[in-house]
Amino acid sequence: MAAPVYEGNDSTTTITTEYEAVLEQSKIYNQQRSARGIDPLVEFEKGFTKRAALSEAELKGMGYSKEEITALKEYLKGNISFEAAATRASADLTATLTNSKHTTTRYTCKYSWSWDKTPIGLGEDAFALAMSGIDSKSKAFETKKMSSSASVSFHYTDGTFYKTETPSTSTSGNSVKCTFDSYKMNSLGDRWVWAKSGYITLSIAPAVSNSTTFECARAYGEYAHSTTSSGTIDISVTVDAAGSITVSFTHSKGNTKRTLWGYKQIIFYNDGTSHEES
């Protein structure tokens, strides 16, 4: 497989706005004739209105800027529309997919995410990183996990750091899948904390040593954010014979109860170049 010419890209970053993601999920919900539950946009607007009613000190602790707080308060007073306020004051999720090691026998990637402020939807969230090895003939081959790690960093709603925890994690030869409560009580049961950031690392090698070598590797990272406080998320990962990766997040209360964030799929080559796929 010939490597395209890309300048030294060993990582790539994307930013997703919570309101934009909910709009997309609402569109899908309204296209489904048998859609269950409540329109995600309706749920989001209710949560957004409750958020706007918090004190300025609370909002500042959650990460809102002075301008964003003003937008929330103007919306609450009826001076600007929900759309205008949500566009100006919604949480952003930044996701990054990085390749730190690329050799003929070992590939290591990291998928990380971080919120700039406390999002509206707070329930069980999930994220996953999957990889597939591709040889010099553009054929996928079986890999094994050499190492992996996962972490989620929690903060209090006043903005101070609480602690870092390991999420509920399952692994396979080519993927790591994590779920966690994005909003919960601390260990003392006296204060609320929320998940501000997290990451997965995964290192893979050929399943059979000396059988084949990496020409490149495909990596796929994605985050699923609940728009409801109830229900759980299941994650499935499949890799086909061509090395294409499919990740599916399913919410126990119906597929409309979660939005997908930070989708990244990239082919990383041995020469240090990369190609981001749509």
Secondary structure, DSSP 8 states (H G I E B T S, - for coil): -------S-SEEEEEEEHHHHHHHHHHHHHH-TT--S--HHHHHHHHHHHHHTS-HHHHHHTT--HHHHHHHHHHHTTSS-HHHHHHHH--EEEEEEEEEEE-SS-EEEEEEEEESS--S--SEEEEEEEEEEE-TTS-EE-EEEEEEEEEEEEEETTS-EEEEE--EEEE-SSEEEEEEESEEE-TTSSSEEEEEEEEEEEEEEESSTTT---SEEEEEEEEEEESSSS--EEEEEEE-TT--EEEEEEETT-GGGEEEEEEEEEEEETTS-EEEE-
